[in-house]
C-alpha cells in the first residue's frame, strides 16, 4: 500500500548500498555537494534518501529508504562522520533538482495489510538464519551468535534479514526492499537462507570427511 503523502527529499545515491528500515548506516561525507546537502538536512528534519546506484547499469533505483541522522561529527576540514538509521521506504517519482545536490519528489511506501498469520513463516526464517550462523561458525572454527534483540514481528524481521544478507547481494537486497508483501519478502529470504544453509551443510560434511581421512 502506498501512502499518498508526497514530499521533496534530498537524495544520496550510493554504489550497491541498500538501506532497510531500522538498519544503522555509518557514512563519511567528504564531497562538496554532499557537505551542502548535510548542512541543509541538519537545518531541517535531519532526513535524506539513500538510493542504490548500480555501477554496472549506471542507473539509480526507483525505491530507496529515508535515513535519519542520529549523530554527526564534523572535522576541521569539514568532512563529517554520520551515524544514520533507516526510516520509511519511498518511491522516487522524479528528480526535481540535481544541483547543488540531488533532490527528488518521493511518496512513502508501506507493506500491504497482513491477512494471514505470518509467525510460522517468520519462525522458519529465524531457524534458517540460526542454522546458517551455526554452520558458518563451525566452518570458521569459531562460535558465532545472533543478536539478542533480533526482531520478533514478521515485518521487522524481514527488514532485518534483508539488511544483513552477506556477500555481493545488492540485487537481492534491492528486490527485497521493493517488495510490498511481508509474506513474499519472508518467503524470498527463506529461499535465500535455505540455499546458503544447504551449501554450508555440504561444505561442513566435506570438511568432516577430510578430517576423518587425515586422522
TORKOL-4160 file (C-alpha; in steps of 0.2 Angstrom, whole numbers, padded with zeros to 4 digits, m for minus):
215
<pt num="1" X="0000" Y="0000" Z="0000"/>
<pt num="2" X="0007" Y="0017" Z="m0005"/>
<pt num="3" X="0005" Y="0032" Z="0007"/>
<pt num="4" X="m0002" Y="0046" Z="m0004"/>
<pt num="5" X="0009" Y="0059" Z="0005"/>
<pt num="6" X="0022" Y="0067" Z="m0006"/>
<pt num="7" X="0037" Y="0077" Z="m0002"/>
<pt num="8" X="0054" Y="0083" Z="m0008"/>
<pt num="9" X="0069" Y="0074" Z="m0001"/>
<pt num="10" X="0087" Y="0076" Z="m0003"/>
<pt num="11" X="0095" Y="0061" Z="m0011"/>
<pt num="12" X="0111" Y="0052" Z="m0008"/>
<pt num="13" X="0115" Y="0038" Z="m0021"/>
<pt num="14" X="0127" Y="0025" Z="m0015"/>
<pt num="15" X="0135" Y="0012" Z="m0026"/>
<pt num="16" X="0127" Y="m0005" Z="m0021"/>
<pt num="17" X="0121" Y="0001" Z="m0004"/>
<pt num="18" X="0103" Y="m0004" Z="0000"/>
<pt num="19" X="0097" Y="0003" Z="0016"/>
<pt num="20" X="0082" Y="m0005" Z="0026"/>
<pt num="21" X="0071" Y="0002" Z="0039"/>
<pt num="22" X="0079" Y="0002" Z="0056"/>
<pt num="23" X="0096" Y="m0003" Z="0049"/>
<pt num="24" X="0110" Y="0008" Z="0056"/>
<pt num="25" X="0121" Y="0015" Z="0042"/>
<pt num="26" X="0138" Y="0025" Z="0046"/>
<pt num="27" X="0143" Y="0037" Z="0032"/>
<pt num="28" X="0158" Y="0048" Z="0029"/>
<pt num="29" X="0153" Y="0064" Z="0020"/>
<pt num="30" X="0168" Y="0072" Z="0010"/>
<pt num="31" X="0161" Y="0078" Z="m0007"/>
<pt num="32" X="0157" Y="0097" Z="m0008"/>
<pt num="33" X="0139" Y="0094" Z="m0014"/>
<pt num="34" X="0135" Y="0082" Z="0000"/>
<pt num="35" X="0143" Y="0094" Z="0013"/>
<pt num="36" X="0130" Y="0106" Z="0006"/>
<pt num="37" X="0116" Y="0093" Z="0007"/>
<pt num="38" X="0121" Y="0089" Z="0025"/>
<pt num="39" X="0120" Y="0107" Z="0030"/>
<pt num="40" X="0103" Y="0108" Z="0023"/>
<pt num="41" X="0097" Y="0092" Z="0031"/>
<pt num="42" X="0104" Y="0097" Z="0048"/>
<pt num="43" X="0095" Y="0113" Z="0046"/>
<pt num="44" X="0078" Y="0104" Z="0043"/>
<pt num="45" X="0072" Y="0087" Z="0049"/>
<pt num="46" X="0089" Y="0078" Z="0048"/>
<pt num="47" X="0082" Y="0066" Z="0035"/>
<pt num="48" X="0088" Y="0062" Z="0017"/>
<pt num="49" X="0085" Y="0047" Z="0005"/>
<pt num="50" X="0098" Y="0033" Z="0002"/>
<pt num="51" X="0096" Y="0026" Z="m0015"/>
<pt num="52" X="0106" Y="0012" Z="m0023"/>
<pt num="53" X="0117" Y="0017" Z="m0038"/>
<pt num="54" X="0120" Y="0002" Z="m0049"/>
<pt num="55" X="0138" Y="0004" Z="m0056"/>
<pt num="56" X="0135" Y="m0009" Z="m0069"/>
<pt num="57" X="0119" Y="m0002" Z="m0076"/>
<pt num="58" X="0124" Y="0016" Z="m0072"/>
<pt num="59" X="0106" Y="0019" Z="m0065"/>
<pt num="60" X="0098" Y="0024" Z="m0049"/>
<pt num="61" X="0085" Y="0013" Z="m0041"/>
<pt num="62" X="0067" Y="0019" Z="m0040"/>
<pt num="63" X="0064" Y="0013" Z="m0022"/>
<pt num="64" X="0075" Y="0019" Z="m0008"/>
<pt num="65" X="0074" Y="0022" Z="0011"/>
<pt num="66" X="0074" Y="0038" Z="0021"/>
<pt num="67" X="0089" Y="0039" Z="0033"/>
<pt num="68" X="0088" Y="0050" Z="0049"/>
<pt num="69" X="0104" Y="0057" Z="0056"/>
<pt num="70" X="0107" Y="0051" Z="0074"/>
<pt num="71" X="0125" Y="0058" Z="0076"/>
<pt num="72" X="0136" Y="0070" Z="0066"/>
<pt num="73" X="0154" Y="0074" Z="0069"/>
<pt num="74" X="0161" Y="0087" Z="0058"/>
<pt num="75" X="0180" Y="0088" Z="0057"/>
<pt num="76" X="0191" Y="0104" Z="0054"/>
<pt num="77" X="0192" Y="0100" Z="0036"/>
<pt num="78" X="0173" Y="0100" Z="0035"/>
<pt num="79" X="0172" Y="0081" Z="0032"/>
<pt num="80" X="0159" Y="0073" Z="0043"/>
<pt num="81" X="0156" Y="0056" Z="0050"/>
<pt num="82" X="0137" Y="0052" Z="0052"/>
<pt num="83" X="0128" Y="0038" Z="0061"/>
<pt num="84" X="0111" Y="0036" Z="0052"/>
<pt num="85" X="0096" Y="0024" Z="0054"/>
<pt num="86" X="0084" Y="0019" Z="0041"/>
<pt num="87" X="0066" Y="0025" Z="0042"/>
<pt num="88" X="0052" Y="0024" Z="0029"/>
<pt num="89" X="0054" Y="0017" Z="0012"/>
<pt num="90" X="0050" Y="0028" Z="m0003"/>
<pt num="91" X="0046" Y="0028" Z="m0022"/>
<pt num="92" X="0056" Y="0041" Z="m0032"/>
<pt num="93" X="0043" Y="0049" Z="m0043"/>
<pt num="94" X="0055" Y="0061" Z="m0051"/>
<pt num="95" X="0071" Y="0071" Z="m0049"/>
<pt num="96" X="0066" Y="0089" Z="m0046"/>
<pt num="97" X="0084" Y="0096" Z="m0044"/>
<pt num="98" X="0102" Y="0090" Z="m0047"/>
<pt num="99" X="0112" Y="0105" Z="m0041"/>
<pt num="100" X="0120" Y="0109" Z="m0030"/>
<pt num="101" X="0114" Y="0092" Z="m0024"/>
<pt num="102" X="0100" Y="0080" Z="m0030"/>
<pt num="103" X="0083" Y="0082" Z="m0023"/>
<pt num="104" X="0068" Y="0070" Z="m0028"/>
<pt num="105" X="0050" Y="0070" Z="m0026"/>
<pt num="106" X="0045" Y="0055" Z="m0017"/>
<pt num="107" X="0030" Y="0046" Z="m0009"/>
<pt num="108" X="0031" Y="0034" Z="0005"/>
<pt num="109" X="0030" Y="0015" Z="0003"/>
<pt num="110" X="0022" Y="0003" Z="0015"/>
<pt num="111" X="0018" Y="m0015" Z="0015"/>
<pt num="112" X="0001" Y="m0022" Z="0011"/>
<pt num="113" X="m0011" Y="m0026" Z="0026"/>
<pt num="114" X="m0007" Y="m0044" Z="0033"/>
<pt num="115" X="m0022" Y="m0056" Z="0031"/>
<pt num="116" X="m0014" Y="m0072" Z="0037"/>
<pt num="117" X="m0003" Y="m0077" Z="0052"/>
<pt num="118" X="0015" Y="m0074" Z="0047"/>
<pt num="119" X="0023" Y="m0080" Z="0063"/>
<pt num="120" X="0026" Y="m0098" Z="0057"/>
<pt num="121" X="0035" Y="m0092" Z="0041"/>
<pt num="122" X="0044" Y="m0079" Z="0052"/>
<pt num="123" X="0049" Y="m0094" Z="0064"/>
<pt num="124" X="0056" Y="m0104" Z="0049"/>
<pt num="125" X="0066" Y="m0089" Z="0043"/>
<pt num="126" X="0073" Y="m0087" Z="0061"/>
<pt num="127" X="0078" Y="m0105" Z="0061"/>
<pt num="128" X="0086" Y="m0105" Z="0044"/>
<pt num="129" X="0096" Y="m0089" Z="0050"/>
<pt num="130" X="0101" Y="m0098" Z="0066"/>
<pt num="131" X="0107" Y="m0114" Z="0055"/>
<pt num="132" X="0117" Y="m0103" Z="0044"/>
<pt num="133" X="0125" Y="m0094" Z="0058"/>
<pt num="134" X="0129" Y="m0111" Z="0067"/>
<pt num="135" X="0136" Y="m0119" Z="0051"/>
<pt num="136" X="0147" Y="m0104" Z="0047"/>
<pt num="137" X="0154" Y="m0104" Z="0064"/>
<pt num="138" X="0158" Y="m0122" Z="0063"/>
<pt num="139" X="0167" Y="m0120" Z="0046"/>
<pt num="140" X="0177" Y="m0105" Z="0053"/>
<pt num="141" X="0181" Y="m0114" Z="0069"/>
<pt num="142" X="0173" Y="m0100" Z="0080"/>
<pt num="143" X="0157" Y="m0098" Z="0089"/>
<pt num="144" X="0145" Y="m0085" Z="0081"/>
<pt num="145" X="0129" Y="m0080" Z="0088"/>
<pt num="146" X="0114" Y="m0070" Z="0083"/>
<pt num="147" X="0109" Y="m0053" Z="0092"/>
<pt num="148" X="0098" Y="m0054" Z="0107"/>
<pt num="149" X="0087" Y="m0041" Z="0100"/>
<pt num="150" X="0083" Y="m0049" Z="0084"/>
<pt num="151" X="0065" Y="m0043" Z="0079"/>
<pt num="152" X="0050" Y="m0053" Z="0084"/>
<pt num="153" X="0037" Y="m0046" Z="0072"/>
<pt num="154" X="0037" Y="m0053" Z="0055"/>
<pt num="155" X="0039" Y="m0037" Z="0045"/>
<pt num="156" X="0053" Y="m0030" Z="0056"/>
<pt num="157" X="0062" Y="m0047" Z="0055"/>
<pt num="158" X="0060" Y="m0047" Z="0036"/>
<pt num="159" X="0069" Y="m0030" Z="0035"/>
<pt num="160" X="0082" Y="m0035" Z="0047"/>
<pt num="161" X="0087" Y="m0051" Z="0037"/>
<pt num="162" X="0086" Y="m0040" Z="0021"/>
<pt num="163" X="0099" Y="m0028" Z="0028"/>
<pt num="164" X="0111" Y="m0042" Z="0035"/>
<pt num="165" X="0112" Y="m0053" Z="0020"/>
<pt num="166" X="0131" Y="m0057" Z="0017"/>
<pt num="167" X="0141" Y="m0056" Z="0001"/>
<pt num="168" X="0138" Y="m0047" Z="m0015"/>
<pt num="169" X="0119" Y="m0047" Z="m0014"/>
<pt num="170" X="0114" Y="m0029" Z="m0018"/>
<pt num="171" X="0102" Y="m0036" Z="m0032"/>
<pt num="172" X="0094" Y="m0047" Z="m0020"/>
<pt num="173" X="0093" Y="m0033" Z="m0007"/>
<pt num="174" X="0085" Y="m0021" Z="m0019"/>
<pt num="175" X="0072" Y="m0034" Z="m0024"/>
<pt num="176" X="0068" Y="m0037" Z="m0005"/>
<pt num="177" X="0067" Y="m0018" Z="m0002"/>
<pt num="178" X="0055" Y="m0016" Z="m0016"/>
<pt num="179" X="0043" Y="m0029" Z="m0011"/>
<pt num="180" X="0026" Y="m0023" Z="m0003"/>
<pt num="181" X="0021" Y="m0040" Z="0004"/>
<pt num="182" X="0029" Y="m0045" Z="0020"/>
<pt num="183" X="0024" Y="m0063" Z="0016"/>
<pt num="184" X="0033" Y="m0063" Z="m0001"/>
<pt num="185" X="0048" Y="m0055" Z="0007"/>
<pt num="186" X="0050" Y="m0068" Z="0021"/>
<pt num="187" X="0047" Y="m0082" Z="0008"/>
<pt num="188" X="0061" Y="m0075" Z="m0003"/>
<pt num="189" X="0073" Y="m0073" Z="0012"/>
<pt num="190" X="0069" Y="m0091" Z="0017"/>
<pt num="191" X="0073" Y="m0097" Z="0000"/>
<pt num="192" X="0090" Y="m0087" Z="0000"/>
<pt num="193" X="0094" Y="m0093" Z="0018"/>
<pt num="194" X="0090" Y="m0111" Z="0014"/>
<pt num="195" X="0101" Y="m0111" Z="m0002"/>
<pt num="196" X="0115" Y="m0104" Z="0009"/>
<pt num="197" X="0111" Y="m0117" Z="0023"/>
<pt num="198" X="0112" Y="m0132" Z="0010"/>
<pt num="199" X="0129" Y="m0125" Z="0003"/>
<pt num="200" X="0136" Y="m0123" Z="0021"/>
<pt num="201" X="0130" Y="m0140" Z="0026"/>
<pt num="202" X="0138" Y="m0148" Z="0011"/>
<pt num="203" X="0155" Y="m0139" Z="0015"/>
<pt num="204" X="0154" Y="m0145" Z="0033"/>
<pt num="205" X="0151" Y="m0163" Z="0028"/>
<pt num="206" X="0166" Y="m0162" Z="0016"/>
<pt num="207" X="0177" Y="m0154" Z="0030"/>
<pt num="208" X="0172" Y="m0168" Z="0042"/>
<pt num="209" X="0176" Y="m0181" Z="0029"/>
<pt num="210" X="0193" Y="m0174" Z="0025"/>
<pt num="211" X="0197" Y="m0173" Z="0044"/>
<pt num="212" X="0192" Y="m0191" Z="0047"/>
<pt num="213" X="0203" Y="m0196" Z="0032"/>
<pt num="214" X="0218" Y="m0187" Z="0039"/>
<pt num="215" X="0216" Y="m0194" Z="0057"/>
